[in-house]
């Protein structure tokens, strides 16, 4: 079986995307799993264990994609909380203005 270079490349791209989405802050555990898996996949490929390397690369990519999704979810939740707070503040100001 040929070396899983495309799978390792895809895992690296997913890892980069997750890192760029601040997954270190919001999904650190999943991102660490992805990094570890990619390192193990690279080591397996270097050792000629292409089947193992392929499986590890695919798992690493899945972990990185999950880290990206968790990070995006956390950022969206924070944005929603901020917007709700702003709405409550504005509603309070409107009510205070109507009481005059």
C-alpha positions in Angstrom: 0.0 0.0 0.0 1.4 3.5 -0.9 2.3 6.0 1.8 -0.7 8.0 3.0 0.8 11.4 2.1 -2.6 12.8 1.0 -4.2 11.7 4.3 -1.4 13.3 6.3 -1.7 16.4 4.3 -5.4 16.6 4.9 -4.9 16.0 8.6 -2.3 18.8 8.7 -4.7 21.2 6.9 -7.5 20.4 9.3 -5.1 21.0 12.2 -4.1 24.3 10.8 -7.7 25.3 10.3 -8.6 24.4 13.8 -5.6 26.3 15.2 -6.5 29.4 13.2 -10.0 29.2 14.7 -8.6 29.5 18.2 -9.2 25.8 19.0 -6.3 26.0 21.5 -8.6 28.2 23.6 -11.9 26.6 23.0 -11.2 22.9 22.3 -7.7 22.3 23.6 -8.2 18.7 24.4 -9.4 17.8 21.0 -6.7 19.8 19.3 -4.0 18.1 21.5 -5.4 14.7 20.4 -5.2 15.8 16.8 -1.6 17.0 17.1 -0.6 13.8 18.9 -2.4 11.6 16.3 -0.7 13.5 13.5 2.7 13.0 15.1 2.1 9.3 15.6 0.9 9.0 11.9 4.1 10.7 10.7 6.2 8.3 12.8 4.2 5.3 11.6 4.7 6.4 8.0 8.4 6.9 8.6 8.6 3.4 10.0 6.9 2.0 6.9 3.6 1.1 8.6 1.4 2.8 6.0 -1.8 1.2 7.1 -1.3 2.3 10.7 -0.2 5.8 9.5 -3.3 6.1 7.3 -5.7 5.2 10.2 -3.9 7.6 12.5 -4.0 10.4 10.0 -7.7 9.9 9.4 -8.3 9.9 13.2 -6.2 13.0 13.6 -8.1 14.8 10.9 -11.4 13.9 12.6 -10.1 15.2 15.9 -9.0 18.4 14.3 -12.3 18.9 12.5 -14.1 18.3 15.8 -11.8 20.9 17.5 -12.7 23.3 14.8 -16.4 22.7 15.2 -16.2 23.0 19.0 -14.3 26.2 18.7 -16.7 27.7 16.2 -19.6 26.7 18.5 -18.0 28.3 21.5 -17.3 31.5 19.6 -20.8 31.6 18.3 -22.2 31.1 21.8 -20.0 33.9 23.2 -21.2 36.2 20.4 -24.8 35.3 21.1 -24.4 36.0 24.8 -22.8 39.3 24.0 -25.6 40.3 21.7 -28.3 39.2 24.2 -26.5 41.3 26.9 -26.6 44.3 24.5 -30.3 43.8 23.8 -31.1 43.6 27.6 -29.1 46.8 28.1 -30.9 48.6 25.3 -34.3 47.4 26.5 -33.4 48.7 30.0 -32.5 52.1 28.5 -35.7 52.2 26.5 -37.8 51.3 29.6 -36.0 53.9 31.7 -36.7 56.5 29.0 -40.4 55.6 28.8 -40.7 56.1 32.6 -39.9 59.8 32.4 
